[in-house]
Amino acid sequence: MVNGAQVDIIGSRFKYEMLTGWRLGLSKLFIIPQRYVFAVMALLAVANAYTMRVCLNLAITQMVKKTVAVEGDSNYDPNACPDLTTVKNTTMTLSDYITRDSGGSDLFEWSEATQGLILSSFYYGYVLTHIPGGMLAERYGGKWVLGTGLLSTAICTFITPIAVKTGGATALFILRVVEGFGEGPTMPALMAMISKWAPKAERARFGAIVFGGAQIGNIAGSYFSGLIMYDGSWEYVFYMFGGIGLGWFVIWCFICYSTPNTHPFISDDEKKFLNENVQALIHSEKQILDPVPWKALLRSVPLWSLIIAAIGHDWGYFTMVTDLPKYMTDVLKFNIKSAGLLSALPYVAMWIASFFFGLICDFCIKKNFHSIKNARKLYTTIAATGPGICIILASYSGCDTTLAVFWFIAAMTLMGAYYSGMKINALDITPNYAGTTTAMVNGIAAISGIITPYLIGLLTPNSTLKEWRVAFWVCLGVLVITNIIYLIFAKGEQLWWDDVKKHGYPKNWKHGPLSLRNNDSENAPTEKTSDEKK
């Protein structure tokens, strides 16, 4: 049976297969366009990635034995907040309460520094697979690069309880590094796919949908972890989120594809629309990218300013994601159920805000109220300085738990602007090499994930309010400095080296021609080669 007929679109150089038979019938079963089916599945991919990444952040508070300092101890804090985990009208001690919730014999004696090292271990593997993952996604498509990476993370998450009980902190450290290896290609592969699925006018909306999955993951990871551990044991946290990750992989395999032109049942109208409105697809029949222009890429000041902004963002973000549960339990003295709920609330606010900022950004760009470059700078500034100030105010709220939680929620609300700012800037400046550049940006920036948990562990050996205040001041300084650099050097338009045939070489380029594929001009005989342009 013939499933399709080849069609040429007038005024365009691409071809595709018109749907007939079962593919046509299947395409009509989807109420929403396939690009938004992909966006929703990508959202769930990011959500699963983050639940599996952050579930340890709250679980570790119930995996370790707690010591309560009393007056006379060297680390006694007279300004410590009152302990809200104490149960009224009962003779149950705090030690008994913790043991009851956590299974008693399964508690570990890990110092704050050891806990910080374990919490940072994920990022040791995470930073190493970004660039290889991005390059593989650009060459072979992002579907399987993303899918297999998250599959490996799901398996590792599922076996975490067995591994940690068998090998202790060392086994957990190694397992988290392996999980990081699996999740490293997530963002580069997604960016490579988004560059093929998101029309220019819908990029901010796509960014808000897809990357909003991070907040869903943080919300689910925090809230459900707290609920599970309040009534059960910490092991079930890993079983649940690992199992959900395995289920997502099965669905992803059947309904998502790397590009619209490889999708077997996307509608003809939508395929035509995307091929005419997505820059990376225009004139892309049998497109093979030129080799990654490393010598231009590594000398790109706008790209490095984006990397520096991402370092600042990740520093603030990982401070919140990794250590907010510990602040809730160790400083503000919330019980595990309350800590899970209150740790989730800031990410609910951030998720909602990301959609709001995305819609405003798209509207203002479409109406020419500001350029893409100014939009990226504006929303990045909101998302950097605002949260930094808010977490400082939270630390000076002392034991006023309501006010402290308010400032944490305000911080993450403002951080939602990142998804309309620098988070999607790679699509603006390098749409053809979005996978590789996103890999560089996320990979280098993720070093913050290695530094911040361990540094906070060193800065807060006794988890006192004054110690945490110092850590938050450091965070504010990093956010402000990195944002200033981004404001000075950021760009919002395609960089010349992303398409040297279109833009040519800049006048001050003195590093020789970029490497091009041999059959580059085969399908465009009237177009000048890059050497001729130079």
Secondary structure, DSSP 8 states (H G I E B T S, - for coil): ---EEEEE-TT-S-EEEEE-HHHHHHHTT-SS-HHHHHHHHHHHHHHHHHHHHHHHHHHHHHHB------TTSTT--TT----TT--TTS---HHHHHHHHHTSTT-B---HHHHHHHHHHHHHHHTTSHHHHHHHHHHH-HHHHHHHHHHHHHHHHHTHHHHHHHHHHHHHHHHHHHHHHHHTTHHHHHHHHHHHH--GGGHHHHHHHHHTHHHHHHHHHHHHHHHHHHHS-THHHHHHHHHHHHHHHHHHHHH--SSGGG-TT--HHHHHHHHHH-TTTTT-TT-------HHHHTT-HHHHHHHHHHHHHHHHHHHHHHHHHHIIIIIS---HHHHHHHHHHHHHHHHHHHHHHHHHHHHHHHTTSS-HHHHHHHHHHHHHHHHHHHHHHHHTTTT-HHHHHHHHHHHHHHHGGGGGTGGGHHHHH-STTHHHHHHHHHHHHTHHHHHHHHHHHHH-TT--HHHHHHHHHHHHHHHHHHHHHHHHH---S--GGGSHHHH---TT--S------TTTTTT-TTS--HHHH-
